[in-house]
Amino acid sequence: MQWKKTPPELAATFDKAAPKDPAVVRKPMFGYPALYLNGNMFAGTFQDKIVARLSETERARAVKAGAKPFEPMPGRPMKEYVVIPCRPSARTSRSRCRTCGWGPRRPW
C-alpha cells in the first residue's frame, strides 16, 4: 500500500486552524504535519484527512457528528483518534474545527 502525501492546501488549512499557543508545537509524524502539546500528538494530517486525539466523551460526540475511527491501515485503528468530519476549505476556521472536537484542551 502506497501512502499519499497530504495535499498542500490541506496542510495550509490545517496550519491556519491550529491553535496559536506557544505550547503547541508543529512537527512531522511519519512525514505528515502534526500538532503536539507537552510532547503528545493531539492532531495531525494523514494523506487527505485531518485526525484528532479525543477523550472518550469527545469521541462519542464527534462520532455523532459524523467522525469515523482513524485506521491508518485497514483493521489497525488508533483507538483515541478520529477522522475529523469537517471538510477543510478556504472557509474552514479554527472555531469550525473546534466544534468538530479537536484542540489542545487536556493537560497531558
Secondary structure, DSSP 8 states (H G I E B T S, - for coil): -------HHHHHHHHHHS---TTEEEEEETTEEEEEETTEEEEEEETTEEEEE--HHHHHHHHHTT-EE--SBTTB--TTEEE--S---TT--HHHHHHTT-SS-S--
